[in-house]
Amino acid sequence: MSLRSLPLRFVSRLYRSIALRILLILASLIFIAYYTLVLPWINRAISENYFLQTGHQLQHDKINLQLFKCNLSVGHLKDSASLWQAEDIHIDLACMQSLRERSLVINDISIRQLKASATQQENGLWNFDDVLKHQKAIAKSKPKQTHESGAPVVIKKIAITNSFVHSSVLALKNIPLDATPLSFTISNVDFRAHKPSGFSLKTDLNKSTQIALSGNIDISSLTGSLEVDAQNIPFVWFNSLLEPYVTLEVVRGAFEFHKHIDLVAGVPQKITGKGKLTDLKLRPTTMEQDAVKWKSLEWENAEILLAEKSIHIPLVTLNELDGQFIIDKNRKTNVQAMIVTLPPESSPSTSASTANTPDIEEKKWQFAIDRLAVNKAAVGFYDQSLVPTFSTIVQNFTGNVLDISSDENTLATIELAGNVDGYAPVTLKGKANVFRKVPKLNALLSFKQMDMGALSPYSAEYAGWKINKGLLSADLNYHYEDGKILGKNHVVIDHLEFGEKVRGTRVIDIPLRLGLAMLTDENGVAILDTEISGTPSDPQFKIRDIIMRALGNTLKKILTSPFKFISSLLNSKEDLGKIQFTAGESQLTDTAKSKLQLLTDALKKRPKMRLSIQGTYDQTNDLIALKEEQVKSALQKAGVTIDALGTHNEAWAQAVNAKYAAQGFVNAASLLAVEEKYQALISVETVDPERLIRLAHERAQAVKQYFILQLGVSSETILLNSEARCEKAEQCSASEAIFTLEV
């Protein structure tokens, strides 16, 4: 037998063997069973299980099961309600490992081109709401199991690639949110033991926003941690969330964050991370001008504890804030335009009905920000109710606000510095807590060397005068507590010069120019201290009007007793508003001269003031003195010397008797003493009424001459008031020169 014939003989015998025929029959039976029993059973099992879980039919192509390779493929799957569809699902089974470990071990589940939709309808229901209701019904119908059943499942990897998810949320006014391309992987899903499974998800939202999630989580207990990264989220998406609270529109802005989230039983316990809101612009919906914008708002190492309801942020940085406070032509502010009017509180009957219901006091959120860093902030103030309009900008505001907290016992410390319109320094320092039930504030806002020319619209409106030039420095110290505000304003005005007089619409009834002249010293500096108080909750409370009234009241107090104020400048208690004269005379007494010296010193301290002098006369005493002067003059003409007039000697007595007799007084003449005759001569003397007026003028003139010739006061500073006639008797009751202050 040749060696070449051995294989042929072996094959021939093997073909005729009974064992081979049995094997061929078994293979044929397995093949027939695969296509007639196994595949239909798998198909039914998948479809029926999907229907039991969702209530929807599952549509798909033929199932391809490769027994020897242990893999399963299903093509073109689709939910009958169009919730999702996938190009194909491929499952790679670890058959040998499953047999050894008596578990269902899957090496890989791959889903390609998944397309899903999760949209919310106008009634608030989701498009998969019927699935949720179906699953709830199943959960209620199933008896509670006391032990686990079924074979353990291990999935080494699940991958979803090249997928797309469309969503819309009613809270965001159903803005379309399209996540594509979406990829998702999860590995080591082991239901036999509580082991973490690693996962990652990446997608783009609306082709501009990048979302990435990764982490490790125990699938059975939903406990683990995850990292969330989001880039370039448009803040305009959240406009609808602002509507119940403010009438503000987000014009632009992008949001990004990185967060680490710890989960326990599927519930977030702790969230840490950082974030940034950049290029924000907000605008009142009823106005054209922007209200707020900034370059960026950043936070680092933020920690949120959800169970404790606490938020802690070590550092928040605000870069290049640009805010605007606008008063429109109707005197309404853009802040008022942003506020939503809240509905009225429930009626007393409603409150009474709920009063008996025990309330469980819910724990409130607590927060703390260790430091708010402000860099190059600017706040513009624009008053369009004035003609011309007023505008100023506080800019380059930089500094810190420390210890911002919801704790009512914690006050934030404010330290900020910047400038007004690019040159005038401004600082803000103080303590505050605006998050208390009743806010508390104690702050000092200081301006230095601000140009007053810019304030001309306000001076024209409230004082009736424009301002040509001047510098303003101010320390505005405001204290707010228990619903009441108290302000102390220390204002320094340097070299103020008024312009033309105008007709303002809300002019305060005070001589403002005179008041400021009285306050302006020899260096051109005026210091004005005012206080304000009020209750901001009062509908009539308007801070601007209150400040103007306080200013007016302070000046009125000064102008009511101007010479008392002048005396205080000299640390004197003298009444410098007038000087006394001897009856019938216009010569200055030594006492009057000393008062004029004090007034001169005061004028040097207040060089913008001018002094007006009005002479007066006493209708009684001055008249008597003038009559006596005329009698003395007649006696002198009769030969009585000046010495005799003073000593009342014998020569004087003879002259008096002679004049008395010449007057025709004969009744009991011999019984009267000489002095009585002298007084009788005076009483019958007549004086021209104009002589009293001339006396008043002479007194005013004597004062002016003394100021100019003896004290060196400029003639422009001293004014004569020629009015000396008395309309009422009580107006002519003193031998004086009366001073008034003018500008």
C-alpha positions in Angstrom: 0.0 0.0 0.0 1.5 3.3 -1.1 1.8 6.3 1.2 -0.2 8.4 -1.2 -3.4 6.3 -0.8 -3.5 6.5 3.0 -5.3 10.0 3.3 -8.0 8.9 0.8 -8.7 5.7 2.6 -9.0 7.6 6.0 -11.4 10.1 4.6 -13.4 7.3 2.9 -13.7 5.4 6.2 -14.5 8.6 8.1 -17.3 9.4 5.7 -18.8 5.9 6.2 -18.5 6.2 10.0 -21.5 6.5 12.2 -19.9 9.2 14.5 -19.4 11.6 11.7 -23.0 11.1 10.5 -24.2 11.9 14.0 -22.1 15.0 14.1 -23.4 16.2 10.8 -27.0 15.6 12.0 -26.4 17.5 15.2 -24.8 20.5 13.3 -27.8 20.6 11.0 -30.2 20.5 14.0 -28.3 23.4 15.7 -28.4 25.4 12.5 -32.1 24.9 12.1 -32.8 25.6 15.8 -30.7 28.8 15.6 -32.7 30.3 12.8 -36.1 28.9 13.7 -36.0 29.0 17.6 -33.1 31.0 19.0 -33.3 34.1 16.9 -37.1 34.4 17.1 -36.9 33.9 20.9 -34.2 36.6 21.3 -36.2 38.9 19.1 -39.4 38.4 21.1 -37.5 38.7 24.4 -36.0 42.0 23.5 -39.2 43.5 22.1 -41.4 42.2 24.9 -39.1 43.4 27.6 -38.9 46.9 26.0 -42.7 47.0 25.8 -43.0 45.9 29.4 -40.6 48.6 30.6 -41.8 51.5 28.4 -45.2 50.7 27.0 -43.8 51.4 23.5 -43.0 49.1 20.6 -39.4 48.6 19.6 -38.8 48.6 15.9 -35.5 47.1 14.5 -33.9 45.1 11.7 -33.0 41.4 11.9 -30.9 40.3 14.9 -27.5 38.9 14.0 -26.3 36.4 16.6 -22.9 34.8 16.1 -22.8 31.8 18.5 -19.2 30.9 18.1 -18.0 34.5 18.3 -20.5 35.2 21.1 -21.7 38.5 19.8 -25.1 40.0 19.0 -25.9 42.8 16.6 -29.2 44.7 16.1 -29.6 47.3 13.3 -31.8 50.4 12.9 -33.5 50.4 16.3 -36.3 52.9 16.9 -38.8 53.7 19.6 -42.3 53.6 18.2 -43.0 57.1 19.8 -39.8 58.5 18.1 -38.1 59.1 21.5 -34.9 57.7 20.1 -33.3 55.7 17.4 -29.9 54.2 16.8 -28.1 53.0 13.7 -27.1 49.8 15.4 -26.2 48.2 18.7 -23.4 45.6 19.0 -23.0 43.4 22.0 -19.8 41.3 22.5 -20.4 38.6 25.1 -17.6 36.9 27.2 -19.2 33.4 27.0 -16.4 31.4 28.5 -15.9 33.9 31.4 -19.7 33.9 31.9 -19.7 30.1 32.3 -16.8 30.1 34.7 -18.1 32.9 36.9 -21.8 32.0 36.5 -22.6 35.6 35.6 -23.5 37.4 32.5 -20.3 39.0 31.4 -20.3 41.4 28.5 -17.1 42.7 27.0 -18.5 45.6 25.1 -21.8 47.3 24.2 -21.5 49.7 21.3 -24.2 52.0 20.2 -23.7 54.0 17.0 -25.5 57.2 15.9 -28.0 57.4 18.7 -30.5 60.1 18.2 -32.7 61.0 21.1 -35.2 63.7 22.0 -36.2 65.1 25.4 -38.6 68.1 25.1 -41.0 69.7 27.5 -44.4 70.7 26.3 -46.3 73.9 27.2 -48.3 72.0 29.9 -45.0 71.1 31.6 -45.0 67.5 30.6 -42.1 65.8 28.9 -42.4 63.8 25.7 -41.4 60.7 27.7 -43.9 61.4 30.5 -46.0 58.4 29.5 -42.9 56.1 30.0 -42.4 57.5 33.5 -46.0 56.9 34.4 -45.8 53.4 32.9 -42.7 52.6 35.1 -44.4 53.9 38.2 -47.4 51.6 37.5 -45.0 48.7 37.2 -43.3 49.5 40.4 -46.6 49.6 42.3 -47.7 46.3 40.9 -44.5 44.4 41.7 -44.3 42.8 45.1 -41.4 43.9 47.3 -38.4 41.5 46.9 -36.5 40.6 50.0 -33.5 39.2 48.1 -31.8 39.7 44.8 -32.7 37.4 41.9 -31.3 36.6 38.5 -27.8 36.2 37.3 -25.3 38.9 38.2 -24.3 41.2 35.3 -20.9 42.5 34.4 -20.3 45.0 31.6 -16.7 45.8 30.9 -17.5 48.8 28.6 -20.4 50.7 27.1 -19.7 53.1 24.3 -22.1 55.6 22.6 -20.5 57.3 19.6 -21.4 59.9 16.9 -24.7 60.6 18.6 -27.2 63.4 18.8 -29.6 64.6 21.6 -32.3 67.3 21.1 -33.8 68.9 24.1 -35.9 71.9 25.2 -36.9 73.1 28.7 -40.0 75.1 29.5 -38.1 77.2 32.1 -35.8 78.4 29.4 -38.8 79.2 27.1 -38.1 76.0 25.1 -34.8 77.2 23.6 -33.6 74.3 21.4 -30.6 72.6 22.9 -28.9 70.3 20.5 -26.0 68.1 21.8 -23.9 66.9 18.9 -21.6 65.2 18.4 -22.1 63.3 21.6 -19.9 60.5 22.9 -20.3 58.5 26.1 -18.3 55.7 27.6 -18.6 53.8 30.9 -16.4 50.9 32.0 -16.4 48.2 34.6 -20.1 48.1 35.4 -20.2 45.3 37.9 -23.6 44.6 39.6 -22.1 41.7 41.7 -20.1 44.1 44.0 -20.1 47.8 44.9 -17.3 48.9 42.7 -16.9 52.2 41.0 -17.4 52.5 37.3 -15.5 55.1 35.3 -17.4 57.1 32.8 -16.9 60.1 30.5 -19.2 62.2 28.3 -18.3 64.9 25.8 -20.6 67.0 23.5 -21.2 70.4 22.0 -24.4 72.3 22.7 -25.7 74.2 19.7 -22.3 74.0 18.2 -20.9 76.6 20.5 -21.0 75.3 24.1 -18.6 72.5 25.2 -19.8 70.1 28.0 -17.6 67.4 29.4 -18.4 65.0 32.3 -16.1 62.3 33.8 -15.9 60.4 37.1 -16.3 57.2 38.9 -19.7 56.0 40.3 -21.0 52.8 41.9 -23.9 51.9 39.6 -25.8 49.9 42.2 -25.8 52.6 44.9 -25.3 55.7 42.7 -22.4 56.8 45.0 -19.3 58.3 43.7 -17.9 61.5 42.2 -17.9 63.3 38.9 -16.1 66.3 37.2 -18.1 68.7 35.2 -16.6 71.1 32.7 -18.7 73.6 30.8 -17.4 76.3 28.4 -19.1 79.2 26.7 -22.7 78.8 27.9 -24.7 81.8 26.6 -26.2 83.6 29.5 -29.1 84.8 27.4 -30.5 81.3 27.8 -31.5 82.3 31.3 -33.4 85.4 30.5 -36.7 83.7 31.4 -35.4 82.8 34.9 -34.9 86.5 35.6 -38.4 87.6 34.6 -40.2 86.9 37.9 -37.7 89.0 39.9 -36.4 91.9 37.7 -37.3 93.5 34.4 -33.9 92.9 33.0 -32.7 91.5 29.8 -29.4 89.7 29.3 -28.0 91.1 26.1 -24.9 89.0 26.1 -22.6 87.1 28.4 -20.9 83.7 28.5 -20.7 81.3 31.5 -18.1 78.6 32.2 -17.3 76.5 35.2 -15.5 73.4 36.5 -17.1 71.5 39.3 -16.3 68.4 41.4 -19.5 66.7 42.7 -19.7 64.1 45.4 -22.8 61.8 45.1 -24.4 59.6 47.7 -27.4 57.5 46.6 -27.7 59.7 43.5 -28.0 62.9 45.5 -25.2 65.6 45.3 -23.7 66.1 48.7 -20.8 68.4 48.1 -19.9 70.6 45.1 -16.6 72.3 44.7 -15.0 74.2 41.9 -14.5 77.5 40.1 -16.3 79.5 37.4 -16.5 82.6 35.4 -19.2 84.8 33.9 -17.6 87.0 31.1 -18.6 89.9 28.9 -22.0 90.3 30.6 -24.4 93.1 29.6 -27.8 93.7 31.3 -30.4 96.2 30.2 -33.8 97.1 31.6 -36.5 95.9 29.2 -38.2 99.3 29.3 -35.1 101.4 28.5 -32.6 101.6 25.8 -29.5 102.2 27.9 -27.5 99.4 29.5 -27.7 99.1 33.2 -24.8 96.8 34.0 -21.9 95.2 32.2 -18.6 93.7 33.2 -15.6 92.0 31.7 -15.7 89.1 34.1 -17.0 87.8 37.4 -14.8 84.9 38.6 -14.9 82.6 41.6 -12.4 80.1 42.9 -12.5 77.1 45.3 -16.2 77.5 45.9 -17.7 74.9 48.2 -21.4 74.0 48.3 -22.7 71.6 51.0 -26.3 70.7 50.0 -27.3 68.8 53.1 -26.1 71.7 55.3 -27.4 74.3 52.8 -24.2 76.3 52.9 -22.0 78.0 50.3 -18.5 79.2 51.0 -16.4 81.0 48.4 -12.9 82.2 49.4 -12.5 84.7 46.5 -14.7 86.4 44.0 -13.2 88.8 41.5 -15.1 91.4 39.6 -13.2 92.9 36.7 -14.1 96.1 35.0 -17.7 96.6 36.1 -19.5 99.3 34.2 -22.8 100.3 35.9 -25.1 103.2 35.1 -27.6 105.0 37.3 -30.0 106.9 35.1 -32.7 109.4 35.9 -35.0 109.9 32.9 -36.9 113.0 31.9 -39.8 111.9 34.0 -37.5 111.6 37.1 -37.8 107.8 37.1 -34.6 105.9 37.6 -33.4 102.8 35.7 -33.3 101.0 39.1 -37.0 101.6 39.5 -37.5 100.4 35.9 -35.8 97.1 36.9 -37.9 96.3 39.9 -40.9 94.0 39.5 -43.9 95.0 41.6 -44.6 92.0 43.9 -48.2 90.9 44.2 -50.0 92.0 47.4 -49.8 89.7 50.4 -52.5 87.2 51.2 -55.6 88.6 52.8 -56.1 88.3 56.6 -58.7 85.6 56.1 -56.2 83.5 54.2 -53.6 84.1 56.8 -55.9 83.1 59.5 -56.9 79.9 57.8 -53.2 78.9 57.6 -52.3 80.2 61.0 -53.5 77.0 62.7 -51.4 74.8 60.3 -48.2 73.9 62.0 -45.2 75.0 60.0 -42.0 73.1 59.8 -39.3 75.7 59.7 -37.2 74.9 56.7 -33.5 75.5 57.1 -32.3 78.5 55.2 -29.3 78.7 52.9 -26.2 80.2 54.4 -23.4 81.7 52.4 -20.0 83.4 53.0 -17.6 85.1 50.6 -14.3 85.8 52.3 -13.2 88.4 49.8 -14.8 90.2 46.8 -12.0 91.8 44.8 -13.1 94.7 42.6 -10.9 95.8 39.8 -11.4 99.0 37.7 -15.1 99.3 38.3 -17.0 102.4 37.0 -20.4 103.7 37.9 -21.9 106.5 35.8 -24.6 108.9 37.0 -26.8 110.5 34.4 -29.7 112.9 35.2 -31.8 113.5 32.1 -34.4 115.4 34.1 -32.2 118.5 34.1 -31.5 121.0 31.4 -28.7 120.7 30.5 -28.4 117.1 31.5 -26.0 116.1 34.2 -23.5 113.3 34.0 -20.5 112.1 36.0 -18.6 108.9 36.3 -16.9 107.3 39.3 -14.2 105.1 37.7 -11.2 102.9 38.4 -12.9 101.8 41.6 -10.5 99.1 43.0 -10.4 97.4 46.3 -11.9 94.7 48.5 -15.1 93.8 50.3 -14.3 91.3 53.0 -16.5 88.9 54.9 -19.7 89.0 52.9 -22.1 86.7 54.8 -25.7 85.8 55.4 -24.9 85.7 59.1 -26.7 88.7 60.7 -23.9 89.2 63.2 -21.2 89.5 60.5 -20.5 92.9 58.9 -18.7 93.1 55.6 -15.7 95.5 55.5 -15.6 97.8 52.5 -12.4 99.4 51.2 -12.6 100.8 47.7 -10.8 103.7 45.9 -11.1 105.3 42.5 -11.7 108.7 41.0 -14.4 110.9 39.6 -14.2 111.7 35.9 -10.6 110.6 35.8 -9.0 113.0 38.2 -10.8 113.6 41.5 -10.0 110.9 44.1 -12.9 109.0 45.7 -12.9 106.4 48.4 -15.6 104.2 50.0 -15.0 102.6 53.4 -17.3 101.1 55.9 -19.2 98.2 57.3 -22.4 96.7 56.0 -24.7 93.6 55.8 -27.4 94.0 53.2 -28.6 90.4 53.6 -30.1 90.9 57.1 -33.9 91.1 57.4 -33.2 94.7 58.3 -30.0 95.7 56.5 -27.3 97.6 58.3 -24.8 100.1 56.9 -22.2 102.4 58.2 -20.1 103.8 55.3 -18.0 106.8 54.5 -17.9 108.0 50.9 -15.2 110.7 50.3 -14.7 112.9 47.2 -11.7 115.1 46.8 -11.3 118.1 44.5 -14.3 117.4 42.2 -14.9 120.1 39.6 -18.1 122.0 40.5 -18.7 123.2 37.0 -20.2 119.9 36.2 -22.8 120.5 39.0 -24.1 123.7 37.3 -27.3 122.0 36.1 -28.1 121.2 39.8 -27.3 124.7 41.1 -29.4 126.2 38.3 -32.3 123.9 39.1 -32.3 124.2 42.9 -30.5 127.5 43.6 -31.3 129.6 40.5 -27.6 130.2 39.8 -25.2 128.6 37.4 -21.7 127.7 38.5 -18.7 128.9 36.6 -16.0 127.1 38.5 -15.0 125.7 41.9 -13.8 122.5 43.5 -15.8 120.2 45.8 -14.6 117.8 48.5 -17.0 115.9 50.6 -17.1 113.3 53.3 -20.6 111.6 53.2 -21.0 109.4 56.3 -24.2 107.4 56.2 -25.6 105.1 58.9 -28.6 102.8 58.2 -30.0 100.6 60.9 -33.5 99.5 62.1 -35.0 100.9 58.9 -33.8 104.4 59.5 -31.0 106.3 57.7 -28.8 109.0 59.3 -26.4 110.9 57.2 -23.6 113.4 58.2 -22.2 115.4 55.3 -19.0 117.4 55.6 -18.6 119.4 52.4 -15.6 121.6 51.5 -16.1 124.1 48.6 -13.0 125.7 47.2 -13.0 129.0 45.1 -16.7 128.7 44.1 -17.7 131.2 41.5 -21.4 131.6 40.5 -22.4 132.4 36.9 -25.5 133.9 35.6 -28.8 133.9 37.5 -31.5 131.6 35.9 -35.0 130.5 36.7 -34.8 127.0 38.2 -38.0 124.9 38.5 -37.3 123.7 42.0 -35.4 126.6 43.6 -35.0 126.4 47.3 -36.1 129.5 49.1 -32.7 130.5 50.6 -30.1 133.1 49.7 -27.6 130.5 48.7 -24.9 132.9 47.5 -25.0 134.9 50.7 -24.9 131.7 52.8 -21.8 130.4 50.9 -20.2 133.8 51.1 -20.5 133.7 54.9 -19.0 130.3 54.9 -16.1 131.1 52.5 -12.9 132.1 54.3 -9.9 134.2 53.3 -8.5 131.3 51.3 -11.6 130.9 49.3 -12.7 127.7 51.1 -16.2 127.2 52.5 -17.0 124.4 54.9 -20.6 123.2 55.2 -21.8 120.4 57.6 -25.3 119.0 57.3 -27.3 116.1 58.7 -30.1 114.2 57.1 -32.5 111.5 58.5 -35.4 109.6 57.2 -37.1 106.2 56.6 -36.4 104.8 53.1 -39.5 102.7 53.3 -41.6 105.9 53.4 -43.0 106.5 49.8 -42.2 110.2 50.2 -38.5 109.5 51.0 -36.3 110.9 48.2 -32.6 111.1 49.1 -31.9 113.9 46.7 -34.7 116.1 47.9 -33.8 115.3 51.6 -30.2 116.4 51.0 -31.3 119.6 49.3 -33.7 120.4 52.2 -30.9 119.7 54.8 -28.6 122.0 52.9 -31.3 124.7 52.9 -32.0 124.3 56.6 -28.4 124.6 57.5 -27.9 127.8 55.5 -31.2 129.2 56.9 -29.9 128.6 60.4 -26.8 130.6 59.6 -28.7 133.4 57.9 -31.3 133.7 60.7 -28.5 134.8 63.0 -25.7 135.9 60.7 -23.8 138.1 63.2 -23.9 135.4 65.8 -22.2 133.2 63.2 -19.7 136.0 62.5 -18.9 136.4 66.2 -18.2 132.7 66.5 -15.5 133.1 63.9 -13.7 135.5 66.3 -14.5 133.5 69.4 -16.6 136.4 70.6 -20.0 136.8 72.0 -20.4 140.4 71.0 -23.5 141.3 69.0 -21.8 142.7 65.9 -25.1 143.4 64.0 -25.3 147.0 65.2 -23.5 149.8 67.1 -24.9 152.4 69.5 -24.7 156.2 69.2 -25.1 158.9 71.8 -28.5 160.5 71.4 -28.4 163.3 68.9 -24.8 162.6 67.8 -23.1 160.8 64.9 -19.7 160.5 66.5 -18.4 157.0 67.2 -18.0 155.9 70.7 -15.0 153.9 71.9 -17.3 150.9 72.3 -18.5 151.3 68.7 -15.0 151.6 67.4 -14.0 148.3 69.1 -17.0 146.5 67.5 -16.0 147.9 64.0 -12.5 146.5 64.6 -14.1 143.1 65.2 -16.2 143.4 62.1 -13.1 144.3 60.1 -11.4 141.1 61.4 -14.5 139.1 60.4 -14.5 140.6 56.9 -10.9 139.6 56.5 -12.0 136.0 57.3 -15.0 136.2 54.9 -13.7 138.4 52.0 -16.7 137.5 49.8 -19.1 139.3 52.1 -20.0 142.9 51.9 -21.4 145.0 54.7 -24.4 147.2 54.3 -24.9 150.1 56.8 -28.2 151.7 57.6 -28.3 154.6 60.1 -31.3 154.8 62.4 -32.7 157.4 64.9 -34.7 157.4 68.1 -37.9 159.3 67.6 -37.8 160.4 71.2 -34.3 160.6 72.6 -32.7 161.8 69.4 -35.4 164.5 69.0 -34.8 165.7 72.5 -31.0 165.8 72.0 -31.4 167.8 68.8 -33.7 170.3 70.5 -31.1 170.8 73.2 -28.4 171.2 70.6 -30.5 174.0 69.0 -31.0 175.7 72.5 -27.3 175.5 73.1 -26.6 177.0 69.7 -28.9 180.0 70.5 -27.2 180.5 73.9 -23.8 180.5 72.2 -25.1 183.2 69.9 -26.1 185.1 73.0 -22.5 185.1 74.2 -22.4 182.0 76.4 -19.1 180.2 76.1 -18.7 176.5 75.5 -17.3 176.1 79.0 -20.3 177.8 80.5 -22.6 175.5 78.5 -20.9 172.6 80.2 -20.6 174.0 83.7 -24.0 175.8 83.8 -22.4 178.8 85.6 -23.9 182.2 86.3 -23.4 183.5 82.7 -25.3 180.4 81.5 -28.1 181.0 84.0 -28.5 184.7 83.0 -28.7 183.7 79.3 -31.3 181.0 80.1 -33.5 183.4 82.1 -33.3 186.0 79.3 -34.2 183.5 76.6 -37.0 182.1 78.7 -38.4 185.6 79.2 -38.1 186.3 75.5 -40.2 183.2 74.8 -43.1 185.0 76.7 -43.2 182.5 79.6 -44.7 184.7 82.4 -46.8 182.3 84.5 -45.0 181.6 87.7 -41.7 182.4 86.1 -40.2 183.6 89.3 -40.9 180.3 91.0 -39.0 178.1 88.5 -35.5 177.1 88.9 -33.0 177.8 86.0 -32.8 174.1 85.1 -36.5 173.9 84.8 -36.5 176.9 82.6 -33.8 175.3 80.5 -35.9 172.1 80.0 -38.9 174.2 79.2 -36.9 175.9 76.4 -35.9 172.5 75.1 -39.5 171.2 75.1 -40.9 174.1 73.0 -38.0 173.9 70.5 -39.0 172.7 67.1 -36.8 170.4 64.9 -37.1 170.0 61.2 -38.1 166.2 60.6 -35.5 166.0 57.9 -32.9 166.7 60.6 -33.5 163.3 62.1 -33.1 161.6 58.7 -29.8 163.5 58.2 -28.7 162.3 61.6 -29.3 158.7 60.5 -27.3 159.3 57.3 -24.5 161.0 59.2 -24.2 158.0 61.5 -24.0 155.5 58.5 -21.5 157.8 56.8 -19.4 158.0 60.0 -19.2 154.2 60.2 -18.2 153.9 56.5 -15.5 156.6 56.9 -14.1 154.9 59.9 -13.9 151.5 58.1 -12.2 153.0 55.1 -10.0 155.7 56.6 -9.1 154.2 60.0 -9.4 150.4 59.5 -8.3 150.2 55.9 -11.3 148.3 54.6 -12.0 148.5 50.8 -14.7 151.0 49.9 -16.2 148.2 47.7 -16.8 146.1 50.8 -18.9 148.8 52.7 -22.2 149.8 51.3 -24.5 152.6 52.5 -28.2 152.0 52.8 -29.9 155.4 52.4 -33.3 154.2 53.7 -33.9 156.0 57.0 -37.6 156.9 57.1 -39.8 155.1 59.5 -43.1 153.7 58.3 -43.9 152.7 61.9 -43.0 154.3 65.2 -41.4 151.2 66.5 -38.9 151.3 63.6 -37.5 154.6 64.9 -36.6 153.6 68.5 -32.8 153.4 68.6 -29.8 155.5 68.0 -27.9 152.9 66.0 -26.2 151.9 62.8 -27.5 148.5 61.7 -25.5 146.1 59.6 -26.6 143.6 57.1 -24.5 141.1 55.1 -24.6 141.0 51.3 -22.7 139.5 48.4 
